[in-house]
Amino acid sequence: MKAQIGQKAPLLSVSAWAQGTEVNFDRLTGQVVLVVVFQVNCPGCFLYALPQALELHRKYSEHGLTVLGLATAFEDFDKNNLDNLSRLAEHGEVVGETLRVLGQQGKLNAGRLPYRIPFPLAMDKITRQRNEVTDNVITHFIDDHIPEFEQQSKTHQQQLRQQVLNYFQSLDCHAETFECFELQGTPSHILVDKRGILRDCAFGIFPELETRILELLQE
């Protein structure tokens, strides 16, 4: 069932909880629920969406707001996974582009977040097809589509091979919550009212989010 604004929100599809007690919309009647959907390898999620969610949790968790973090994956499957989500939850460790960008901006302490995420964190349920992506499959694709591959540096060749692998994996991997709510990317926000009705699904920076939450808290 696809999610629809104004209708009962479908339950989140979760493969595992990296932090906090297992919970879902059906157990949160009477609470306004904000789900922050992010990828571990998404610098913008850590620069904007997660800090905003932390501030909203701090201000309104005692006034009827429940915040949940849902890590998903539609690319970079070697980084956007449960292992790295668990490291984030337990130690504040970040990886990949998140590590690089936040490090450049001086937002890390010894390569880790300077704060702890206080709300529950879950991993989206990723279903995979059984098609194996072998080295031969990757090589044939490169031969057909990247004619100057051999002229590239070894480092760039490795990056290209990883990009091709990610491409094939993206065809075979389906993030169930991400697809159910027809999200367009990360960060995204899912907002559910006290009756379990889906009220907002927004992609990107959401400056009106606090106003929307206050409206729902007052209903």
C-alpha positions as CSV (number, residue, x, y, z in Angstrom):
1,M,0.0,0.0,0.0
2,K,1.4,3.4,-1.0
3,A,1.2,6.2,1.5
4,Q,-1.2,9.0,0.8
5,I,-1.4,12.4,2.5
6,G,-4.6,12.5,4.6
7,Q,-4.8,8.8,5.0
8,K,-3.6,6.4,7.7
9,A,0.1,6.2,7.5
10,P,1.4,2.7,6.5
11,L,3.7,1.2,9.1
12,L,7.5,1.7,8.7
13,S,9.3,-1.3,7.2
14,V,12.3,-1.8,9.4
15,S,15.0,-4.5,9.1
16,A,16.6,-3.7,12.5
17,W,16.7,-1.1,15.3
18,A,20.2,0.2,15.9
19,Q,19.1,2.2,18.9
20,G,16.0,2.5,21.1
21,T,12.9,0.4,21.6
22,E,11.1,-1.0,18.6
23,V,8.1,1.2,17.9
24,N,5.8,2.2,15.0
25,F,2.9,4.4,14.2
26,D,0.3,2.0,15.6
27,R,2.0,2.3,19.0
28,L,2.2,6.0,19.0
29,T,-1.5,7.1,18.9
30,G,-1.8,10.4,20.7
31,Q,1.7,11.5,19.7
32,V,2.8,13.6,16.8
33,V,5.5,11.6,15.0
34,L,8.4,13.0,13.0
35,V,10.4,10.5,11.0
36,V,13.7,11.8,9.7
37,V,14.7,9.7,6.7
38,F,18.5,9.9,6.0
39,Q,21.4,8.0,4.5
40,V,24.6,7.5,6.5
41,N,26.6,8.6,3.5
42,C,24.6,11.9,3.1
43,P,26.4,15.0,4.3
44,G,23.3,17.2,3.9
45,C,21.4,14.9,6.3
46,F,24.0,15.6,9.0
47,L,24.4,19.3,8.2
48,Y,20.7,20.2,8.2
49,A,18.1,17.5,8.9
50,L,19.5,15.7,11.9
51,P,20.5,18.8,13.8
52,Q,17.0,20.2,13.2
53,A,15.5,16.9,14.4
54,L,17.7,17.0,17.6
55,E,16.5,20.6,18.3
56,L,12.8,19.6,17.8
57,H,13.3,16.6,20.0
58,R,14.8,18.7,22.7
59,K,12.0,21.3,22.6
60,Y,8.9,19.2,22.1
61,S,9.6,15.6,23.2
62,E,7.9,16.3,26.5
63,H,5.0,18.0,24.8
64,G,3.7,15.2,22.6
65,L,6.3,14.8,19.8
66,T,8.1,11.6,19.1
67,V,11.1,11.7,16.7
68,L,12.4,8.7,14.9
69,G,15.4,8.4,12.7
70,L,15.2,6.0,9.7
71,A,18.3,5.2,7.7
72,T,17.6,4.1,4.2
73,A,19.7,3.2,1.1
74,F,19.2,3.8,-2.6
75,E,22.9,4.2,-3.5
76,D,26.3,3.7,-2.0
77,F,25.2,0.4,-0.5
78,D,28.7,-0.3,0.8
79,K,28.3,2.6,3.2
80,N,24.5,3.0,3.7
81,N,24.1,-0.1,5.8
82,L,23.2,-1.4,9.3
83,D,26.8,-1.8,10.4
84,N,27.6,1.9,9.8
85,L,24.3,3.0,11.3
86,S,25.2,1.0,14.4
87,R,28.6,2.7,14.6
88,L,26.8,6.0,14.3
89,A,24.4,5.2,17.1
90,E,27.0,3.7,19.5
91,H,30.0,5.9,18.9
92,G,29.0,8.8,16.7
93,E,31.2,7.5,13.8
94,V,30.5,8.8,10.3
95,V,31.8,7.5,7.0
96,G,32.4,8.4,3.4
97,E,31.2,11.8,2.1
98,T,29.7,12.6,5.5
99,L,33.1,12.1,7.1
100,R,34.9,14.1,4.5
101,V,32.5,17.1,4.3
102,L,31.8,17.4,8.1
103,G,35.6,17.1,8.7
104,Q,36.3,19.9,6.2
105,Q,33.8,22.1,8.0
106,G,35.2,21.4,11.5
107,K,32.0,19.7,12.7
108,L,33.7,16.5,14.0
109,N,35.7,15.7,17.1
110,A,38.4,13.1,16.2
111,G,36.3,12.0,13.3
112,R,33.1,11.6,15.3
113,L,30.0,13.7,15.9
114,P,30.3,16.0,18.9
115,Y,26.8,15.0,20.0
116,R,24.8,11.9,20.6
117,I,21.6,11.2,18.7
118,P,19.0,10.7,21.5
119,F,16.0,9.3,19.6
120,P,15.5,5.7,18.2
121,L,17.3,4.8,15.0
122,A,16.2,2.1,12.6
123,M,17.3,0.7,9.3
124,D,14.9,0.7,6.4
125,K,14.1,-2.8,5.1
126,I,16.2,-3.3,2.0
127,T,15.0,-6.2,-0.2
128,R,17.5,-7.6,-2.7
129,Q,17.1,-9.6,-5.9
130,R,19.2,-12.7,-6.3
131,N,21.1,-11.4,-9.4
132,E,24.8,-11.6,-8.6
133,V,26.9,-8.7,-9.8
134,T,30.2,-10.3,-10.7
135,D,33.5,-8.7,-11.7
136,N,32.9,-9.9,-15.2
137,V,29.5,-8.1,-15.3
138,I,31.2,-4.9,-14.2
139,T,34.0,-5.3,-16.7
140,H,31.7,-5.9,-19.6
141,F,29.6,-2.8,-18.6
142,I,32.8,-0.7,-18.5
143,D,34.0,-2.0,-21.8
144,D,30.7,-1.0,-23.4
145,H,30.2,2.3,-21.8
146,I,33.6,3.7,-20.7
147,P,36.0,3.4,-23.6
148,E,38.8,5.4,-22.0
149,F,38.8,3.4,-18.8
150,E,42.3,2.0,-19.1
151,Q,43.7,5.5,-19.5
152,Q,42.4,6.5,-16.0
153,S,44.5,6.3,-12.9
154,K,44.2,3.2,-10.7
155,T,42.3,5.2,-8.1
156,H,39.8,6.5,-10.6
157,Q,39.4,3.0,-12.0
158,Q,38.5,1.7,-8.6
159,Q,36.0,4.6,-8.1
160,L,34.4,3.8,-11.5
161,R,34.1,0.1,-10.7
162,Q,32.4,1.0,-7.4
163,Q,30.0,3.4,-9.2
164,V,29.1,0.6,-11.7
165,L,28.5,-1.8,-8.8
166,N,26.3,0.7,-7.0
167,Y,24.4,1.2,-10.2
168,F,23.6,-2.5,-10.6
169,Q,22.8,-2.8,-6.9
170,S,20.4,0.1,-7.1
171,L,18.5,-1.8,-9.8
172,D,18.2,-4.9,-7.6
173,C,17.7,-3.2,-4.2
174,H,14.4,-1.8,-2.9
175,A,14.2,0.3,0.2
176,E,10.6,-0.6,1.3
177,T,9.8,2.5,3.5
178,F,11.5,4.9,1.0
179,E,9.4,3.5,-1.8
180,C,6.2,3.1,0.1
181,F,6.2,6.8,1.0
182,E,7.4,7.7,-2.5
183,L,10.3,9.7,-1.2
184,Q,12.5,11.6,-3.7
185,G,15.8,11.5,-1.8
186,T,17.5,12.2,1.5
187,P,17.0,13.9,3.8
188,S,13.2,13.5,3.9
189,H,10.6,14.0,6.6
190,I,7.5,12.0,7.3
191,L,5.0,13.8,9.6
192,V,2.1,11.9,11.2
193,D,-0.6,13.4,13.5
194,K,-1.9,12.1,16.8
195,R,-4.5,9.9,15.0
196,G,-1.9,8.2,12.8
197,I,-2.8,10.2,9.7
198,L,0.0,11.1,7.3
199,R,0.1,14.9,7.1
200,D,3.4,15.7,5.3
201,C,6.1,14.0,3.2
202,A,8.8,16.5,2.4
203,F,12.2,16.1,0.6
204,G,15.1,18.3,1.4
205,I,15.4,21.3,3.8
206,F,12.1,21.9,5.6
207,P,12.1,25.3,7.2
208,E,8.4,25.2,8.0
209,L,8.8,21.9,9.9
210,E,8.6,23.4,13.4
211,T,5.5,25.4,12.5
212,R,3.8,22.3,11.1
213,I,4.7,20.3,14.3
214,L,3.3,23.1,16.5
215,E,0.0,23.1,14.6
216,L,-0.3,19.3,15.0
217,L,0.6,19.4,18.7
218,Q,-2.3,21.9,19.2
219,E,-4.9,19.8,17.4
